[in-house]
């Protein structure tokens, strides 16, 4: 009798429970249809942020070109970037934003590879789907806008990062120091009323 209860307890969850995920989206679509007569309002509203539905490769290529322009801008006027508190908004938005977003994309793609190799497939699918959504809606002028913010909530990537650094003590220390320095820098940037995303 005990073995039967244990086997029932460890029985895999029926696939029907997965329908709860699209059911949540469906309920929200029904609400936006009843309230605003547009079921896909959450997608069409992206145009107010200058985002347009595109292929993910479009965002990646545009992001690479924007990052290249950022490097040239920083190399051309390094003195401007030595004073973050006085950094003009256009430099802050276009140069630093595009460069950090592309570096975040590079790191995320590398961690997706680790995730695919070392974690459960469900973790990789979740991380990939979470990345795919912002890549399908690149913003004009800043194609990878807010990508670091979207990536920070992808917990499978942090598990993959921990696994990748498990046996590399020096690299782990470098990453921890970089994260602490980034936290201090972004906090100071936000405190100076500058864009952080």
Backbone bond lengths (Angstrom), bond angles and torsions (degrees), N, CA, C in turn:
res aa  C-N    CA-C-N  psi(-1)  N-CA   C-N-CA  omega(-1)  CA-C   N-CA-C  phi
1 X - - - 1.461 - - 1.529 111.02 -
2 X 1.338 115.05 -39.55 1.455 119.63 -179.37 1.525 110.98 -67.34
3 X 1.337 116.41 -38.95 1.467 118.84 -179.98 1.529 110.88 -65.52
4 X 1.332 117.63 -33.72 1.457 120.04 177.53 1.532 111.44 -65.34
5 X 1.330 116.90 -42.91 1.464 120.04 -179.43 1.521 110.91 -66.61
6 X 1.336 116.14 -36.62 1.457 118.61 178.27 1.517 111.18 -67.15
7 X 1.329 116.91 -41.74 1.457 119.19 -179.96 1.529 110.98 -66.24
8 X 1.338 116.74 -35.54 1.466 120.14 177.27 1.525 110.62 -67.51
9 X 1.342 115.57 -36.77 1.459 119.79 -178.76 1.528 111.02 -67.92
10 X 1.328 116.45 -36.61 1.458 120.72 -177.66 1.526 113.07 -93.78
11 X 1.317 116.63 8.37 1.454 120.31 178.37 1.530 109.03 -66.92
12 X 1.328 117.37 138.03 1.467 118.63 -179.09 1.519 112.06 -61.22
13 X 1.321 114.47 147.95 1.464 121.00 -178.37 1.528 110.00 -67.73
14 X 1.326 119.48 135.76 1.465 121.00 179.30 1.526 111.51 -60.17
15 X 1.324 116.20 148.18 1.465 120.90 -178.79 1.520 111.94 -65.59
16 X 1.321 116.66 -17.98 1.457 119.82 178.93 1.514 113.11 -59.42
17 X 1.345 117.09 -30.21 1.465 119.95 178.92 1.528 111.38 -63.39
18 X 1.341 117.13 -26.80 1.462 119.91 178.98 1.522 112.15 -66.15
19 X 1.336 115.74 -20.34 1.466 118.82 179.20 1.526 112.20 -68.23
20 X 1.328 116.87 -15.10 1.460 119.60 177.41 1.525 111.67 -64.91
21 X 1.346 116.68 -28.73 1.476 119.22 -179.21 1.525 110.87 -66.88
22 X 1.346 119.49 -56.55 1.469 117.43 177.47 1.525 112.67 -68.17
23 X 1.348 117.35 -21.44 1.468 119.16 178.42 1.524 110.45 -64.62
24 X 1.342 116.53 -36.82 1.461 119.96 177.14 1.515 111.84 -62.37
25 X 1.333 115.92 -43.59 1.470 119.99 177.32 1.530 110.09 -64.96
26 X 1.326 116.35 -40.82 1.459 120.36 179.82 1.517 112.41 -62.52
27 X 1.329 116.77 -40.38 1.468 120.46 178.03 1.524 110.61 -64.41
28 X 1.329 116.21 -41.17 1.465 119.36 178.53 1.527 110.76 -66.07
29 X 1.343 117.52 -39.03 1.459 121.22 177.50 1.530 111.07 -64.17
30 X 1.327 116.31 -37.98 1.466 120.08 177.30 1.525 110.24 -64.17
31 X 1.345 116.55 -40.43 1.462 120.45 178.32 1.518 111.28 -63.02
32 X 1.358 117.84 -47.59 1.461 119.42 -179.02 1.537 111.41 -66.32
33 X 1.333 115.86 -29.75 1.466 118.14 176.97 1.528 111.04 -69.33
34 X 1.334 116.49 -43.67 1.468 120.22 -179.10 1.524 111.55 -70.00
35 X 1.331 116.20 -38.08 1.462 119.22 -175.85 1.530 113.23 -84.02
36 X 1.344 117.00 -36.25 1.471 120.05 -173.21 1.529 113.61 -126.37
37 X 1.347 117.18 2.60 1.463 122.72 179.18 1.529 113.03 62.87
38 X 1.335 116.28 27.01 1.466 122.10 177.34 1.529 108.52 -141.98
39 X 1.307 116.35 108.46 1.468 119.65 -179.06 1.522 111.84 -68.93
40 X 1.335 117.47 -32.12 1.464 121.69 -177.23 1.527 111.66 -101.04
41 X 1.313 116.63 33.39 1.460 120.68 -178.22 1.523 111.87 -60.21
42 X 1.332 117.26 -34.71 1.463 120.41 -178.94 1.526 111.50 -65.47
43 X 1.338 117.80 -20.14 1.463 121.35 176.69 1.525 111.68 -92.88
44 X 1.318 116.77 -42.70 1.467 119.12 -178.87 1.525 111.89 -70.60
45 X 1.329 117.80 -22.34 1.465 120.59 179.36 1.524 112.09 -68.51
46 X 1.327 117.88 -16.30 1.462 121.07 -179.71 1.527 112.15 -61.44
47 X 1.319 117.82 -24.33 1.463 119.69 -179.08 1.525 111.64 -65.14
48 X 1.332 117.58 -22.72 1.460 120.37 177.72 1.514 111.93 -70.26
49 X 1.321 116.53 -18.84 1.470 122.92 174.51 1.528 110.10 -102.47
50 X 1.310 116.74 17.35 1.468 123.60 179.80 1.521 111.79 59.16
51 X 1.330 115.51 36.97 1.466 121.17 176.82 1.527 108.98 -107.73
52 X 1.341 115.20 137.52 1.458 121.03 -177.93 1.522 108.56 -128.76
53 X 1.332 116.30 139.44 1.460 121.25 179.02 1.523 110.12 -62.39
54 X 1.344 116.27 125.08 1.466 122.45 -178.29 1.518 109.13 -146.95
55 X 1.303 115.12 173.60 1.463 120.08 172.40 1.526 109.28 -71.13
56 X 1.332 118.84 147.31 1.472 120.34 178.91 1.528 112.79 -58.88
57 X 1.332 116.98 -32.69 1.465 119.78 179.24 1.524 111.55 -64.67
58 X 1.324 117.25 -29.79 1.461 120.78 177.46 1.524 110.45 -62.35
59 X 1.321 116.80 -45.82 1.465 120.92 178.71 1.520 111.08 -63.98
60 X 1.320 117.01 -39.50 1.465 120.43 -178.43 1.525 110.93 -67.36
61 X 1.334 117.82 -43.94 1.466 120.59 179.70 1.527 111.38 -67.43
62 X 1.328 115.88 -43.43 1.461 118.66 177.80 1.521 111.30 -65.61
63 X 1.335 116.44 -35.82 1.454 120.18 177.20 1.512 112.58 -64.44
64 X 1.349 116.81 -38.55 1.467 121.06 177.99 1.534 110.71 -65.28
65 X 1.342 116.83 -42.01 1.471 120.16 178.56 1.520 111.44 -66.47
66 X 1.339 116.28 -39.14 1.470 120.07 178.45 1.521 110.74 -65.99
67 X 1.338 117.22 -38.58 1.467 120.67 177.96 1.527 110.56 -65.50
68 X 1.326 116.50 -38.01 1.474 120.12 177.12 1.523 110.74 -62.18
69 X 1.325 116.40 -43.59 1.471 120.15 176.95 1.523 110.89 -62.86
70 X 1.327 116.68 -35.96 1.463 120.65 179.50 1.523 111.26 -64.50
71 X 1.327 115.97 -43.25 1.468 119.95 178.86 1.524 110.24 -61.45
72 X 1.330 117.07 -42.71 1.464 120.71 178.75 1.524 111.64 -65.00
73 X 1.332 116.22 -37.56 1.466 120.45 178.51 1.523 111.15 -65.81
74 X 1.332 116.19 -45.95 1.467 120.60 -179.84 1.524 110.34 -65.43
75 X 1.345 117.10 -40.76 1.461 120.62 179.36 1.528 111.22 -66.62
76 X 1.326 116.80 -31.98 1.459 120.65 -179.48 1.520 113.70 -75.86
77 X 1.330 116.99 -31.95 1.475 121.01 -179.87 1.516 110.56 -134.27
78 X 1.339 118.51 64.63 1.481 118.94 -178.54 1.521 113.26 -65.23
79 X 1.347 117.51 -25.83 1.461 120.27 -179.24 1.525 111.95 -64.57
80 X 1.340 117.00 -30.98 1.465 120.59 -179.95 1.520 110.61 -66.24
81 X 1.334 117.10 -36.19 1.450 121.14 -174.42 1.527 113.09 -85.49
82 X 1.338 117.41 -2.51 1.465 120.60 176.62 1.523 111.97 -82.81
83 X 1.325 116.92 -8.14 1.465 121.74 -179.87 1.524 108.99 -125.83
84 X 1.352 117.70 79.22 1.472 120.76 -174.93 1.525 113.89 -57.79
85 X 1.334 117.41 -33.62 1.459 119.71 -177.58 1.526 111.49 -67.39
86 X 1.340 117.46 -25.61 1.460 121.21 -178.81 1.526 112.11 -106.55
87 X 1.308 116.09 12.08 1.464 120.53 -176.88 1.522 110.49 -68.76
88 X 1.334 117.92 121.82 1.475 119.53 178.80 1.519 111.48 -58.71
89 X 1.313 114.73 148.96 1.460 119.77 -174.71 1.526 112.06 -60.04
90 X 1.336 118.71 -38.01 1.461 119.94 -177.88 1.513 111.74 -65.31
91 X 1.345 117.46 -35.82 1.461 120.07 175.83 1.525 110.30 -69.66
92 X 1.322 113.98 -43.13 1.463 119.61 -179.36 1.517 110.45 -60.79
93 X 1.305 118.19 -45.90 1.454 123.63 -175.13 1.518 111.39 -72.04
94 X 1.324 115.87 -53.03 1.457 119.52 -171.98 1.521 113.28 -82.14
95 X 1.323 117.27 -49.40 1.461 119.59 -173.70 1.522 112.12 -74.61
96 X 1.314 116.87 -61.93 1.464 119.56 -177.45 1.515 112.44 -67.69
97 X 1.331 116.71 -39.41 1.464 120.00 -179.33 1.514 112.73 -63.10
98 X 1.327 116.80 -46.66 1.461 120.20 -179.86 1.520 112.35 -66.89
99 X 1.331 116.41 -38.78 1.466 119.62 -178.61 1.530 111.37 -68.26
100 X 1.317 116.78 -48.07 1.471 119.07 -179.29 1.526 111.60 -66.47
101 X 1.329 117.36 -33.66 1.463 119.94 178.41 1.523 111.05 -66.42
102 X 1.336 116.99 -40.00 1.463 119.06 179.25 1.524 111.17 -69.90
103 X 1.327 117.60 -38.71 1.465 120.48 176.12 1.523 110.66 -63.14
104 X 1.325 116.67 -36.66 1.462 120.40 176.47 1.521 110.84 -65.19
105 X 1.336 117.24 -40.98 1.464 120.78 177.66 1.524 110.81 -61.81
106 X 1.312 117.24 -42.97 1.464 121.97 178.50 1.522 110.62 -60.29
107 X 1.340 116.43 -45.65 1.465 120.59 179.57 1.526 111.43 -65.61
108 X 1.321 116.84 -40.73 1.468 120.95 -179.09 1.523 111.02 -64.22
109 X 1.326 117.49 -42.77 1.463 120.67 179.27 1.527 110.65 -63.51
110 X 1.333 116.81 -41.36 1.466 120.14 177.75 1.527 110.86 -62.95
111 X 1.324 117.18 -40.84 1.465 120.46 179.78 1.528 111.56 -71.89
112 X 1.327 117.35 -28.56 1.468 119.69 175.10 1.525 111.02 -63.41
113 X 1.317 116.77 -36.29 1.470 120.94 177.67 1.525 109.75 -64.32
114 X 1.337 116.20 -45.64 1.472 120.42 178.03 1.519 110.08 -63.18
115 X 1.317 115.93 -41.64 1.469 121.67 179.62 1.528 110.55 -59.77
116 X 1.320 116.76 -44.20 1.463 121.56 -178.70 1.533 111.18 -65.73
117 X 1.319 116.72 -36.15 1.461 120.64 -176.18 1.526 113.20 -80.17
118 X 1.330 117.20 -30.70 1.462 118.90 -168.06 1.525 115.38 -120.52
119 X 1.331 117.77 -9.52 1.465 119.43 -179.83 1.514 110.58 -116.06
120 X 1.310 115.69 174.85 1.461 120.52 177.91 1.529 110.32 -64.12
121 X 1.327 117.12 148.80 1.474 119.46 179.25 1.529 113.18 -56.31
122 X 1.327 117.26 -33.97 1.473 120.07 -179.48 1.529 111.19 -61.49
123 X 1.322 116.93 -36.54 1.474 120.61 178.51 1.527 110.76 -65.50
124 X 1.321 115.67 -41.31 1.466 120.12 179.29 1.518 111.00 -66.42
125 X 1.329 116.81 -41.09 1.463 120.49 179.57 1.523 110.34 -64.00
126 X 1.333 117.00 -42.48 1.464 120.78 178.60 1.519 111.02 -61.45
127 X 1.324 116.80 -47.79 1.463 120.33 -179.15 1.521 111.43 -64.17
128 X 1.324 116.39 -41.39 1.467 120.19 -179.46 1.530 110.91 -66.38
129 X 1.321 117.02 -43.29 1.469 120.36 179.68 1.527 111.06 -65.06
130 X 1.325 116.86 -38.08 1.470 120.38 178.79 1.517 111.43 -65.92
131 X 1.329 116.65 -32.93 1.461 120.62 177.90 1.526 111.33 -78.95
132 X 1.308 116.37 -33.46 1.467 121.04 -175.37 1.526 112.21 -64.73
133 X 1.318 117.09 -37.91 1.466 120.68 -176.37 1.530 112.75 -60.70
134 X 1.357 119.86 -52.65 1.470 117.52 178.38 1.526 113.07 -66.97
135 X 1.341 117.29 -27.94 1.464 119.20 178.93 1.527 111.92 -70.88
136 X 1.323 117.20 -22.76 1.466 120.71 178.54 1.525 112.71 -80.40
137 X 1.329 117.09 -8.80 1.460 121.26 179.67 1.527 110.27 -129.74
138 X 1.331 118.27 68.80 1.470 119.22 178.56 1.526 111.27 -68.88
139 X 1.320 115.34 146.98 1.466 120.51 178.64 1.524 110.16 -91.55
140 X 1.302 116.16 150.44 1.457 121.32 178.77 1.526 109.45 -70.59
141 X 1.321 117.47 130.53 1.466 122.04 179.30 1.510 113.19 85.57
142 X 1.316 117.09 -36.53 1.472 122.35 177.44 1.526 107.83 -130.55
143 X 1.334 117.56 79.89 1.471 121.10 -170.55 1.529 114.89 -57.94
144 X 1.314 116.66 -34.23 1.472 120.37 -177.35 1.521 111.10 -105.87
145 X 1.308 116.01 34.43 1.465 121.56 -177.56 1.529 111.69 -53.45
146 X 1.335 115.79 128.83 1.471 124.13 175.93 1.525 114.16 66.30
147 X 1.325 118.94 12.82 1.459 120.12 179.15 1.529 112.57 -58.75
148 X 1.356 119.43 -41.22 1.477 117.80 177.16 1.532 112.36 -58.11
149 X 1.331 116.40 -38.95 1.466 119.93 179.82 1.521 110.94 -65.03
150 X 1.325 116.97 -40.22 1.461 120.29 177.65 1.527 111.30 -67.38
151 X 1.322 117.04 -35.33 1.470 120.92 -177.48 1.528 111.86 -72.98
152 X 1.332 117.60 -29.41 1.466 120.20 -176.50 1.526 113.42 -65.10
153 X 1.316 118.21 -17.57 1.467 119.62 -179.75 1.531 111.94 -96.54
154 X 1.317 117.74 0.96 1.455 121.26 -179.87 1.531 109.42 -86.82
155 X 1.313 115.98 86.77 1.461 120.53 -174.35 1.523 114.07 -61.26
156 X 1.354 121.42 -30.45 1.469 118.59 177.08 1.528 112.78 -60.11
157 X 1.330 117.14 -29.87 1.457 119.96 179.29 1.521 111.36 -68.79
158 X 1.326 117.09 -34.97 1.467 120.02 177.82 1.527 111.17 -71.59
159 X 1.331 116.10 -34.57 1.467 119.04 174.49 1.522 109.24 -65.02
160 X 1.328 116.71 -42.61 1.468 120.98 178.14 1.523 110.83 -63.03
161 X 1.325 117.78 -39.04 1.464 121.20 177.71 1.525 110.81 -63.55
162 X 1.331 116.86 -43.09 1.470 120.73 178.17 1.524 110.94 -62.41
163 X 1.319 117.20 -40.94 1.462 120.45 178.33 1.523 111.75 -66.52
164 X 1.332 116.48 -39.11 1.467 120.19 -179.30 1.521 111.88 -67.61
165 X 1.337 116.97 -31.13 1.467 120.71 -177.16 1.520 113.31 -97.80
166 X 1.324 117.09 3.40 1.460 121.51 -173.37 1.526 112.91 -55.75
167 X 1.322 117.73 -43.26 1.472 120.96 -175.51 1.525 112.86 -103.21
168 X 1.309 117.23 10.33 1.468 121.27 -178.05 1.524 108.93 -119.33
169 X 1.303 115.26 88.19 1.468 120.31 -172.85 1.530 112.15 -63.50
170 X 1.337 116.98 -43.39 1.463 120.12 -178.01 1.527 110.45 -65.59
171 X 1.334 116.19 -46.25 1.466 119.85 179.35 1.521 111.21 -61.88
172 X 1.350 115.90 -37.93 1.466 119.77 178.32 1.526 110.56 -63.26
173 X 1.324 116.32 -41.36 1.463 120.17 177.72 1.522 112.31 -64.05
174 X 1.338 115.98 -39.76 1.468 120.46 178.62 1.527 110.47 -63.28
175 X 1.327 116.80 -42.97 1.465 120.75 -179.73 1.525 110.61 -65.17
176 X 1.314 117.75 -41.62 1.468 120.87 179.36 1.527 110.26 -63.69
177 X 1.335 117.15 -45.05 1.469 120.84 178.70 1.529 110.16 -62.68
178 X 1.335 116.88 -41.89 1.465 120.39 179.07 1.524 111.06 -63.49
179 X 1.328 117.08 -39.07 1.468 120.13 179.25 1.524 111.50 -67.51
180 X 1.321 117.08 -40.87 1.464 120.17 178.35 1.527 109.88 -65.87
181 X 1.343 116.39 -43.59 1.473 119.77 177.98 1.526 110.59 -62.63
182 X 1.325 117.04 -40.11 1.461 120.47 177.38 1.517 112.28 -63.32
183 X 1.338 115.61 -39.94 1.468 119.78 177.51 1.523 110.90 -61.60
184 X 1.330 116.77 -45.52 1.468 120.57 179.47 1.528 110.78 -63.63
185 X 1.336 116.24 -45.22 1.465 120.66 -178.75 1.526 111.97 -63.67
186 X 1.342 116.76 -45.48 1.461 119.62 -178.94 1.521 111.60 -68.79
187 X 1.331 117.09 -34.35 1.464 120.08 176.89 1.523 110.37 -65.52
188 X 1.347 116.17 -43.58 1.466 120.02 178.04 1.525 110.73 -65.44
189 X 1.327 116.65 -38.05 1.465 120.76 178.83 1.524 110.85 -63.77
190 X 1.332 115.89 -45.40 1.463 120.43 179.16 1.527 110.71 -65.34
191 X 1.339 117.03 -39.21 1.464 120.92 179.53 1.523 112.02 -64.83
192 X 1.349 117.20 -25.02 1.463 121.44 177.81 1.534 111.64 -91.73
193 X 1.335 115.89 18.40 1.465 121.78 175.50 1.534 111.97 61.66
194 X 1.326 115.61 41.55 1.452 121.20 178.38 1.517 109.26 -112.99
195 X 1.343 115.60 161.45 1.459 122.53 -175.69 1.521 111.07 -69.35
196 X 1.326 116.50 126.35 1.461 122.47 175.16 1.525 106.72 -132.64
197 X 1.327 116.73 116.74 1.473 119.44 177.52 1.521 109.46 -159.08
